[in-house]
Amino acid sequence: MKVITSILLTLFLCGLFPVVAISAKGSEPVMNLIRELGCKGCHMIYGKGSSLATDLTEVGSRLTAAQIEEFLSADPATRTKDFMPSYSSLSREERQLISEYLYNLH
């Protein structure tokens, strides 16, 4: 058991085992929010969801958490290249929770 734990810890620390981060207890509120909003109906996260829109697994390597939050709250009328709805009706805390989670996936 110690060997397995040691291997998983090493893989996680080297960034080779990102699934460990997703299943952490702290991610439960954001995963519930993502599920309630139906994000995976269009987006994929770690191979789960739909390929209709951008895969969000690596979005944090392209955008900062602040940019992700800004995108979530943008007015859909100002978007020219997509059909994603605005989530400006979410509280700032909820948008920040999602933004930080997505940013840290990379």
Backbone as JSON, one array per atom type, in Angstrom:
{
  "sequence": "MKVITSILLTLFLCGLFPVVAISAKGSEPVMNLIRELGCKGCHMIYGKGSSLATDLTEVGSRLTAAQIEEFLSADPATRTKDFMPSYSSLSREERQLISEYLYNLH",
  "N": [[0.83, -1.2, 0.0], [1.95, 1.25, 0.76], [3.76, 1.62, -1.28], [2.15, 2.0, -3.55], [0.8, 4.35, -2.79], [2.99, 6.06, -2.63], [3.85, 6.07, -5.32], [1.59, 7.2, -6.61], [1.56, 9.72, -5.37], [4.0, 10.76, -6.26], [3.52, 10.83, -9.06], [1.4, 12.65, -9.08], [2.61, 15.0, -8.02], [4.45, 15.49, -10.01], [2.81, 16.26, -11.99], [1.7, 14.39, -13.64], [-0.53, 12.97, -13.14], [-3.29, 14.13, -13.22], [-5.92, 13.51, -12.57], [-6.2, 12.96, -9.89], [-6.33, 15.46, -8.7], [-8.83, 16.34, -9.53], [-10.61, 14.67, -8.23], [-10.42, 15.44, -5.65], [-11.65, 16.39, -2.42], [-12.19, 19.14, -2.12], [-13.03, 20.01, -4.61], [-15.63, 19.38, -4.99], [-17.89, 21.26, -4.65], [-17.58, 22.96, -6.93], [-17.72, 21.13, -9.01], [-20.34, 20.26, -8.72], [-21.65, 22.62, -9.38], [-20.82, 22.96, -12.06], [-22.03, 20.73, -13.14], [-24.77, 21.32, -12.63], [-25.1, 23.6, -14.24], [-24.79, 22.54, -16.7], [-22.47, 22.45, -18.24], [-20.89, 20.42, -19.37], [-22.49, 19.54, -21.37], [-21.84, 20.77, -23.66], [-19.09, 21.18, -23.52], [-15.93, 19.5, -22.99], [-14.24, 17.98, -20.29], [-11.37, 16.68, -19.17], [-11.77, 14.48, -20.94], [-14.43, 13.85, -20.57], [-17.73, 14.55, -21.37], [-19.09, 16.71, -23.9], [-18.1, 17.25, -27.33], [-18.92, 19.45, -28.67], [-18.27, 22.12, -28.17], [-15.37, 24.07, -27.14], [-12.74, 22.14, -25.65], [-12.25, 22.13, -22.26], [-10.17, 21.34, -20.67], [-7.49, 22.24, -20.93], [-7.75, 24.97, -20.78], [-6.75, 26.75, -18.91], [-4.12, 27.04, -19.58], [-4.14, 28.81, -21.58], [-5.64, 31.03, -20.86], [-5.99, 33.41, -18.16], [-7.26, 33.09, -14.77], [-8.83, 35.32, -14.23], [-9.46, 36.2, -16.82], [-11.0, 34.05, -17.69], [-13.16, 34.24, -15.93], [-14.15, 36.74, -16.74], [-14.97, 36.13, -19.32], [-17.03, 34.33, -18.74], [-18.92, 36.03, -17.66], [-19.54, 37.77, -19.68], [-21.62, 39.59, -21.97], [-23.72, 37.86, -24.13], [-24.36, 39.05, -26.58], [-22.15, 40.47, -27.3], [-20.35, 38.65, -28.1], [-18.79, 37.21, -30.83], [-17.94, 34.86, -31.99], [-18.99, 32.56, -30.89], [-21.58, 30.6, -29.26], [-22.1, 30.5, -26.62], [-23.86, 30.83, -23.57], [-24.36, 33.69, -21.4], [-23.14, 33.87, -18.11], [-23.64, 35.76, -16.25], [-25.58, 36.0, -14.39], [-24.89, 34.39, -12.33], [-23.47, 34.38, -9.03], [-20.68, 36.44, -8.1], [-18.84, 34.98, -6.63], [-19.46, 32.36, -7.39], [-18.79, 32.45, -10.12], [-16.07, 32.96, -9.85], [-15.25, 30.64, -8.54], [-15.69, 28.66, -10.51], [-13.96, 29.69, -12.49], [-11.39, 29.64, -11.26], [-11.15, 26.9, -10.85], [-11.19, 25.9, -13.53], [-8.95, 27.24, -14.52], [-6.9, 26.05, -13.05], [-6.81, 23.47, -14.02], [-4.9, 22.93, -15.96]],
  "CA": [[0.0, 0.0, 0.0], [2.83, 2.41, 0.81], [4.38, 1.76, -2.6], [1.14, 2.58, -4.43], [0.62, 5.73, -2.35], [4.19, 6.78, -3.03], [3.83, 6.24, -6.78], [0.55, 8.17, -6.94], [2.02, 11.03, -4.91], [5.04, 11.19, -7.19], [2.88, 11.19, -10.32], [0.63, 13.88, -8.87], [3.53, 16.12, -7.87], [5.09, 15.73, -11.31], [1.78, 16.69, -12.93], [1.38, 13.31, -14.56], [-1.73, 12.29, -12.68], [-4.21, 15.21, -12.88], [-7.22, 13.01, -12.1], [-6.19, 13.05, -8.43], [-6.77, 16.8, -8.34], [-10.26, 16.46, -9.8], [-11.4, 13.91, -7.27], [-10.19, 15.96, -4.31], [-12.89, 16.82, -1.77], [-12.4, 20.57, -2.32], [-13.59, 20.32, -5.92], [-17.03, 18.95, -5.06], [-18.84, 22.35, -4.93], [-17.47, 23.44, -8.3], [-18.2, 20.07, -9.9], [-21.8, 20.32, -8.64], [-22.06, 23.8, -10.14], [-20.6, 22.64, -13.47], [-23.08, 19.76, -13.5], [-26.05, 22.03, -12.64], [-25.12, 24.53, -15.37], [-24.78, 21.76, -17.94], [-21.26, 22.79, -19.01], [-20.41, 19.26, -20.13], [-23.38, 19.31, -22.49], [-21.13, 21.31, -24.82], [-17.64, 21.14, -23.31], [-15.3, 18.31, -22.45], [-13.24, 18.17, -19.24], [-10.66, 15.4, -19.0], [-12.34, 13.41, -21.75], [-15.84, 13.6, -20.25], [-18.61, 15.62, -21.81], [-19.37, 16.8, -25.33], [-17.09, 17.93, -28.14], [-19.6, 20.5, -29.42], [-17.52, 23.38, -27.97], [-13.98, 23.94, -26.72], [-12.33, 21.28, -24.54], [-11.83, 23.04, -21.19], [-9.11, 20.74, -19.88], [-6.26, 23.04, -21.0], [-8.08, 26.39, -20.92], [-5.89, 27.51, -18.0], [-2.81, 27.3, -20.19], [-4.35, 29.87, -22.57], [-6.27, 32.18, -20.23], [-5.86, 33.53, -16.7], [-8.54, 32.89, -14.08], [-9.6, 36.55, -14.41], [-9.99, 36.19, -18.19], [-12.07, 33.04, -17.74], [-14.31, 34.83, -15.24], [-14.67, 37.8, -17.61], [-15.67, 35.46, -20.42], [-18.27, 33.76, -18.21], [-19.91, 37.07, -17.36], [-19.73, 38.64, -20.85], [-22.92, 39.63, -22.63], [-23.67, 37.04, -25.34], [-24.47, 39.9, -27.77], [-20.81, 40.98, -27.65], [-19.56, 37.52, -28.59], [-18.98, 37.05, -32.28], [-17.48, 33.57, -32.49], [-19.54, 31.4, -30.19], [-22.99, 30.66, -28.87], [-22.16, 30.21, -25.19], [-24.68, 31.8, -22.83], [-23.7, 34.47, -20.35], [-23.42, 33.41, -16.75], [-23.59, 36.95, -15.4], [-26.57, 35.84, -13.31], [-24.24, 33.7, -11.21], [-22.79, 35.29, -8.11], [-19.24, 36.6, -8.4], [-18.15, 33.86, -5.98], [-19.65, 31.17, -8.23], [-17.96, 32.61, -11.33], [-14.67, 32.81, -9.44], [-15.05, 29.22, -8.24], [-15.54, 27.97, -11.79], [-12.78, 30.22, -13.16], [-10.2, 29.11, -10.59], [-11.1, 25.47, -11.13], [-10.79, 25.7, -14.91], [-7.57, 27.71, -14.67], [-5.98, 25.1, -12.4], [-6.81, 22.15, -14.67], [-3.72, 22.74, -16.83]],
  "C": [[0.87, 1.25, 0.0], [3.46, 2.67, -0.55], [3.39, 2.44, -3.56], [0.92, 4.05, -4.08], [1.81, 6.59, -2.78], [4.23, 7.06, -4.53], [2.79, 7.28, -7.18], [0.95, 9.58, -6.53], [3.07, 11.59, -5.84], [4.44, 11.62, -8.52], [2.1, 12.49, -10.2], [1.54, 15.09, -8.8], [4.25, 16.46, -9.16], [4.08, 16.2, -12.35], [1.36, 15.62, -13.91], [0.1, 12.58, -14.2], [-2.78, 13.33, -12.27], [-5.56, 14.75, -12.35], [-7.31, 13.08, -10.58], [-6.72, 14.4, -7.99], [-8.28, 16.96, -8.52], [-11.09, 15.78, -8.73], [-11.21, 14.39, -5.84], [-11.5, 16.49, -3.73], [-13.2, 18.29, -2.05], [-13.04, 20.92, -3.65], [-15.07, 19.96, -6.02], [-18.01, 20.1, -5.32], [-18.77, 22.83, -6.38], [-17.95, 22.38, -9.29], [-19.74, 20.02, -9.88], [-22.33, 21.49, -9.47], [-21.92, 23.56, -11.65], [-21.68, 21.67, -13.97], [-24.44, 20.47, -13.61], [-26.19, 22.96, -13.84], [-25.12, 23.81, -16.72], [-23.57, 22.03, -18.82], [-20.8, 21.63, -19.9], [-21.37, 18.86, -21.25], [-22.76, 19.82, -23.79], [-19.62, 21.13, -24.73], [-17.18, 19.79, -22.76], [-14.3, 18.74, -21.37], [-12.65, 16.81, -18.94], [-11.37, 14.24, -19.7], [-13.8, 13.09, -21.46], [-16.67, 14.81, -20.63], [-18.77, 15.57, -23.32], [-18.25, 17.54, -26.06], [-17.71, 19.03, -29.0], [-18.84, 21.83, -29.34], [-16.11, 23.05, -27.48], [-13.78, 22.97, -25.56], [-11.73, 22.2, -23.47], [-10.64, 22.52, -20.38], [-7.85, 21.6, -19.84], [-6.53, 24.54, -21.08], [-7.19, 27.27, -20.03], [-4.5, 27.76, -18.54], [-2.91, 28.43, -21.22], [-4.89, 31.16, -21.94], [-5.99, 32.21, -18.74], [-7.24, 33.27, -16.07], [-9.43, 34.13, -14.25], [-10.21, 36.62, -15.82], [-11.13, 35.19, -18.34], [-13.32, 33.6, -17.09], [-14.96, 35.93, -16.1], [-15.48, 37.2, -18.76], [-17.01, 34.9, -19.94], [-19.34, 34.81, -18.0], [-20.19, 37.99, -18.54], [-21.15, 38.51, -21.42], [-22.83, 38.83, -23.93], [-23.73, 37.88, -26.63], [-23.11, 40.42, -28.22], [-19.9, 39.87, -28.18], [-19.84, 37.29, -30.06], [-18.67, 35.65, -32.77], [-18.08, 32.37, -31.78], [-21.0, 31.62, -29.82], [-23.16, 30.34, -27.4], [-23.0, 31.26, -24.47], [-23.84, 32.57, -21.82], [-24.08, 33.87, -18.99], [-23.3, 34.57, -15.77], [-24.59, 36.88, -14.26], [-26.0, 35.06, -12.12], [-23.63, 34.74, -10.28], [-21.32, 35.39, -8.5], [-18.46, 35.42, -7.81], [-18.28, 32.59, -6.82], [-18.81, 31.25, -9.5], [-16.48, 32.45, -11.0], [-14.34, 31.35, -9.15], [-14.82, 28.43, -9.52], [-14.25, 28.39, -12.48], [-11.49, 29.65, -12.56], [-10.04, 27.61, -10.88], [-10.59, 25.22, -12.55], [-9.33, 26.13, -15.14], [-6.57, 26.67, -14.14], [-6.0, 23.71, -13.0], [-5.53, 21.89, -15.43], [-2.51, 22.27, -16.06]]
}
